[in-house]
Amino acid sequence: MSLRHGLLGLLDQHPATGYELTKSFEEIGQWAWHASHSHIYPELRKMTEAGLIEVVDEQSRGRKTYGITPAGRDELRRWMLEPADDLVRSAAALRLFLVGSLEPDEARVFLQQYADQADERLAALRAQMEEAGEEWQDNPLAFGRLAAERGLRTLPAVRDWAQWGLDQLEQAK
């Protein structure tokens, strides 16, 4: 995912300031993508220059509210409908390939952390979904709902995988 497309998607939900976009990325960062204000503001400038977004309101001290343009919406839809890029950089996946570098006791700690983190994220996700309430129940395309539903299904699988790995280490003793 590019930062540009993430910003377009957020602005397609509703106009927002750079500060509000940064806060949105803080919320979704634990699940999808992290971006800081030092990355967001320069990209907003570039996107404005490219005609993908526009300033829809300007307040005191230069605070700008951005909205998506028709060209930006077209670019977002183009990106959403193209095949996903399978070349993903993931530090977590790289660690899985390299887990053989650990001693068995360290590998147990590593796998237990995976299991514990999956349980913690699952609990947090369920709380967020409960907070969303009826808005999500009535609209399967509500912002974040499909991502949350994916988490409800994949996090237990991650926990189960980590437990399987722990069991394998126990059997190998």
C-alpha positions in Angstrom: 0.0 0.0 0.0 1.2 3.5 -0.6 0.6 6.3 1.8 -1.1 8.2 -1.0 -3.8 5.5 -1.4 -4.3 5.3 2.3 -4.9 9.0 2.5 -7.2 8.9 -0.5 -9.2 6.2 1.2 -9.5 8.1 4.4 -10.5 11.3 2.6 -13.1 9.4 0.6 -14.8 8.7 4.0 -14.9 12.4 4.8 -12.8 15.6 4.6 -10.1 15.9 7.2 -7.1 17.9 8.4 -3.6 16.6 8.4 -3.9 16.2 12.2 -7.1 14.2 11.9 -5.5 12.0 9.2 -2.5 11.4 11.5 -4.9 10.3 14.3 -6.7 8.0 11.9 -3.4 6.4 11.0 -2.6 6.0 14.7 -5.9 4.0 15.0 -5.4 1.8 12.0 -1.6 1.5 12.4 -1.8 -1.4 14.7 -3.8 -3.3 12.1 -2.7 -2.1 8.7 -0.3 0.8 8.1 1.5 3.3 10.3 2.2 6.8 9.0 3.4 9.8 11.0 2.7 13.5 10.4 6.2 13.9 9.0 5.2 11.6 6.2 1.6 12.7 5.8 2.0 16.4 5.4 4.5 16.3 2.5 2.2 13.7 0.8 -0.8 15.9 1.2 1.1 18.7 -0.5 2.1 16.4 -3.4 -1.5 15.1 -3.7 -2.9 18.6 -3.9 -0.4 19.5 -6.6 -1.4 16.4 -8.5 -5.1 17.3 -8.3 -6.1 14.2 -6.3 -7.2 16.3 -3.3 -8.1 19.9 -2.6 -8.2 22.3 0.3 -11.9 22.5 1.2 -11.5 24.8 4.2 -8.7 26.9 5.7 -8.8 28.1 9.2 -6.6 30.3 11.3 -2.9 29.5 11.6 -2.9 27.7 8.3 -5.0 24.7 9.4 -6.3 23.1 6.2 -9.1 20.6 5.7 -8.6 18.4 2.7 -11.2 16.7 0.5 -10.9 14.1 -2.2 -11.4 15.3 -5.8 -13.1 13.2 -8.6 -9.6 12.5 -9.9 -8.5 11.3 -6.5 -11.6 9.1 -6.2 -10.8 7.6 -9.6 -7.2 6.9 -8.6 -8.4 5.3 -5.3 -10.8 3.0 -7.2 -8.2 2.1 -9.8 -5.8 1.1 -7.0 -8.5 -0.8 -5.0 -9.5 -2.9 -8.1 -6.0 -3.8 -9.3 -4.6 -7.1 -8.2 -2.9 -6.8 -4.7 0.9 -6.7 -4.7 2.0 -9.9 -3.1 5.5 -8.6 -2.5 5.1 -7.6 1.1 7.9 -6.6 3.4 7.2 -8.0 6.8 9.7 -8.0 9.7 7.4 -10.5 11.4 7.6 -12.9 8.5 11.4 -12.5 8.2 11.7 -13.4 11.9 9.7 -16.6 11.2 12.2 -17.7 8.6 15.1 -16.9 11.0 13.6 -18.5 14.2 16.1 -21.4 13.8 18.8 -18.9 15.0 17.3 -19.0 18.5 17.9 -21.5 21.2 14.8 -23.7 21.9 14.0 -21.8 25.1 14.2 -18.5 23.2 12.0 -19.9 20.5 9.4 -20.8 23.1 9.4 -17.3 24.3 9.1 -16.0 20.7 6.1 -18.3 20.0 4.4 -17.5 23.3 4.7 -13.8 22.5 2.9 -14.5 19.2 0.1 -16.4 21.0 -0.3 -13.7 23.7 -0.2 -10.8 21.2 -2.9 -12.5 19.1 -5.1 -12.9 22.2 -4.6 -9.3 23.2 -5.3 -8.0 19.7 -8.4 -10.2 19.5 -9.7 -8.8 22.8 -9.0 -5.2 21.6 -10.7 -5.9 18.3 -13.8 -7.3 19.9 -14.0 -4.2 22.1 -13.7 -1.9 19.1 -16.3 -3.8 17.3 -18.7 -3.5 20.2 -18.1 0.2 20.3 -19.0 0.6 16.6 -22.4 -0.9 17.4 -25.2 -0.7 14.9 -23.3 1.3 12.3 -21.3 -1.8 11.5 -24.2 -4.3 11.8 -26.2 -2.4 9.1 -23.4 -1.8 6.7 -20.8 -4.5 5.8 -18.9 -1.8 3.9 -18.6 0.6 6.8 -15.1 1.9 7.3 -13.0 -0.8 8.9 -15.7 -3.5 9.3 -14.3 -5.9 6.7 -10.8 -5.5 8.1 -12.1 -6.2 11.6 -14.0 -9.3 10.4 -10.7 -10.5 8.9 -9.0 -10.0 12.2 -11.7 -12.0 14.0 -10.9 -14.9 11.7 -7.1 -14.7 11.4 -6.1 -13.8 14.9 -7.3 -17.1 16.3 -5.5 -18.9 13.5 -2.2 -17.1 14.5 -2.7 -18.1 18.1 -3.4 -21.7 17.1 -0.3 -21.7 14.9 1.9 -20.4 17.7 0.5 -23.1 20.0 1.2 -25.7 17.4 4.8 -24.4 17.2 5.1 -24.6 21.0 3.8 -28.2 20.9 6.3 -29.1 18.2 9.1 -27.8 20.4 7.9 -29.8 23.3 7.8 -33.0 21.2 11.3 -32.4 19.9 12.8 -32.4 23.4 
